[in-house]
């Protein structure tokens, strides 16, 4: 069965600090996809990144970077020089590639990490 | 307007009443999903649909019913609401194919008294 663990319930940092959000996943499949979503205080869910299990290259997008390590089943998310606007709930999610398309591409979410960035 | 919309945005109901939450998307995405968000649990999948007239259960389907007669609509019905169904409900849609970005609606906050 799939499982996503975000052990950090809440993190508080001061603006300009770097912060890493941890994500550990469990799956029996060799082909799977990992996601990060952001939920700002307004409540909507914003897609940040998708990564497939065959691509272990780290990715950087502006102040955001992601470290995917299959050996430790982790897909951690780092925000460099955090800003108040980064305050949100961040969700890590996992989807296994279905054997038949009609079975759907179901996402399993972690419980989320609340990030508070103080000025 | 293009996108994915949910209605109502807020709903208060009483235990035992039937409630239907609506979801509409304009992208003609094949897949649609219903999640509930509860503190400490993240988002949990209730039901999903791969296409019109194809639906299947997710992780927490008990007490919910879905239908999908048209590609663009995916209503979620609580047949007899219970207090434990107080939650924020999100609808999402996604293109067919490999697991890809899911586009989420704004959510419906449901309170069952």
Interface residues (C-beta under 8 A of the other chain):
Chain A: X4 X6 X33 X35 X43 X44 X45 X47 X50 X52 X91 X93 X95 X96 X97 X101 X102 X103 X104 X105 X106 X107 X108 X109 X110 X111 X112
Chain B: X31 X33 X35 X40 X41 X42 X43 X44 X45 X48 X49 X50 X51 X54 X56 X58 X59 X88 X90 X92 X94 X96 X97 X98 X99 X100 X101 X102 X103 X104 X106 X107
